[in-house]
Amino acid sequence: MSPNCLSRDWTHEQRALIQPAATDAPCCRNQRGVTYIMVMFAVVLMGISMTVVSKQWTVVMKRDKEAELLFRGNRIKAAIEAYAADYQVRKASRPNVYPLKLEQLTEKPKRYLPVVYKDPITGQDFELIKVGAEIRGVKSRSKDKPLDMVHFKNADTYDQIAFLVQAPASQPAIPGQGMFNKCPPACPQANPRSPQGQ
């Protein structure tokens, strides 16, 4: 065999090593395209799933806050009623039947509440419903619409739900007594001269 033939074969082998055969290039391109489409489909599916889960979680959290609003509002209402019921026993040491601030419900010698609760809907203080300077109830400041139409029926927004005490016959009444009441925009002003305070 001549040296020229050997060098030609060696050169051909080198070229084969340097430049791989391009016979399966279209097949690889098709596989890459399918993989890309599958990855994009998976990303879109994950995005939709996360949106659905996020919406469900928002509803769960809102329902939890509504349950807490019901619990805290009724606890404050019961504490105000107990404070007023003790007036005959404690009138020598206090001039008012109802508390002038919620902190009075947590003070010794008798604590009617363990702590002054915040409004769970807003995370801020409850809005106080007063007759004169005395607190008769609380309500949320939130303008959001409640989800629970069983407990909060007829309320368009949270701030329309008032947790009001039962007024004794000798005290000025506030419209709508009960566990809690739908509070129309003017309900704390049942007595026109009575301010609604914080």
Solvent accessible surface area in square Angstrom, and as a share of the most:
residue,aa,sasa,rsa
1,M,183,0.82
2,S,51,0.33
3,P,108,0.68
4,N,101,0.52
5,C,49,0.29
6,L,102,0.51
7,S,60,0.39
8,R,157,0.57
9,D,76,0.40
10,W,151,0.53
11,T,48,0.28
12,H,127,0.57
13,E,104,0.47
14,Q,65,0.29
15,R,148,0.54
16,A,59,0.46
17,L,153,0.76
18,I,132,0.67
19,Q,127,0.57
20,P,109,0.68
21,A,79,0.61
22,A,81,0.63
23,T,117,0.68
24,D,86,0.45
25,A,31,0.24
26,P,74,0.47
27,C,72,0.43
28,C,54,0.32
29,R,148,0.54
30,N,103,0.53
31,Q,112,0.50
32,R,159,0.58
33,G,32,0.31
34,V,92,0.53
35,T,81,0.47
36,Y,145,0.55
37,I,115,0.58
38,M,118,0.53
39,V,80,0.46
40,M,88,0.39
41,F,122,0.51
42,A,47,0.36
43,V,85,0.49
44,V,85,0.49
45,L,95,0.47
46,M,127,0.57
47,G,37,0.36
48,I,99,0.50
49,S,54,0.35
50,M,130,0.58
51,T,70,0.41
52,V,73,0.42
53,V,86,0.49
54,S,63,0.41
55,K,136,0.58
56,Q,112,0.50
57,W,156,0.55
58,T,83,0.48
59,V,66,0.38
60,V,81,0.47
61,M,76,0.34
62,K,57,0.24
63,R,122,0.45
64,D,90,0.46
65,K,82,0.35
66,E,5,0.02
67,A,60,0.47
68,E,59,0.26
69,L,1,0.00
70,L,29,0.15
71,F,99,0.41
72,R,56,0.21
73,G,0,0.00
74,N,38,0.20
75,R,87,0.32
76,I,0,0.00
77,K,22,0.09
78,A,54,0.42
79,A,5,0.04
80,I,0,0.00
81,E,52,0.23
82,A,40,0.31
83,Y,11,0.04
84,A,16,0.12
85,A,78,0.60
86,D,26,0.13
87,Y,42,0.16
88,Q,126,0.56
89,V,125,0.72
90,R,69,0.25
91,K,106,0.45
92,A,110,0.85
93,S,94,0.61
94,R,25,0.09
95,P,123,0.78
96,N,15,0.08
97,V,27,0.15
98,Y,2,0.01
99,P,0,0.00
100,L,76,0.38
101,K,102,0.43
102,L,11,0.06
103,E,84,0.38
104,Q,38,0.17
105,L,0,0.00
106,T,26,0.15
107,E,85,0.38
108,K,164,0.70
109,P,121,0.76
110,K,88,0.37
111,R,128,0.47
112,Y,31,0.12
113,L,2,0.01
114,P,65,0.41
115,V,85,0.49
116,V,49,0.28
117,Y,27,0.10
118,K,98,0.42
119,D,0,0.00
120,P,19,0.12
121,I,27,0.14
122,T,50,0.29
123,G,53,0.51
124,Q,109,0.48
125,D,77,0.40
126,F,4,0.02
127,E,27,0.12
128,L,16,0.08
129,I,0,0.00
130,K,29,0.12
131,V,17,0.10
132,G,34,0.33
133,A,65,0.51
134,E,32,0.14
135,I,0,0.00
136,R,2,0.01
137,G,0,0.00
138,V,0,0.00
139,K,17,0.07
140,S,1,0.01
141,R,80,0.29
142,S,11,0.07
143,K,150,0.64
144,D,82,0.42
145,K,121,0.51
146,P,4,0.03
147,L,63,0.32
148,D,28,0.15
149,M,83,0.37
150,V,119,0.68
151,H,81,0.36
152,F,2,0.01
153,K,135,0.57
154,N,111,0.57
155,A,3,0.02
156,D,83,0.43
157,T,29,0.17
158,Y,1,0.00
159,D,20,0.11
160,Q,32,0.14
161,I,2,0.01
162,A,0,0.00
163,F,0,0.00
164,L,1,0.01
165,V,3,0.02
166,Q,99,0.44
167,A,27,0.21
168,P,61,0.38
169,A,118,0.91
170,S,101,0.65
171,Q,44,0.20
172,P,65,0.41
173,A,74,0.57
174,I,7,0.03
175,P,78,0.49
176,G,46,0.44
177,Q,68,0.30
178,G,22,0.21
179,M,105,0.47
180,F,38,0.16
181,N,13,0.07
182,K,89,0.38
183,C,2,0.01
184,P,67,0.42
185,P,123,0.78
186,A,64,0.50
187,C,6,0.03
188,P,1,0.01
189,Q,101,0.45
190,A,47,0.36
191,N,46,0.23
192,P,117,0.74
193,R,209,0.76
194,S,6,0.04
195,P,80,0.50
196,Q,55,0.24
197,G,17,0.16
198,Q,127,0.56
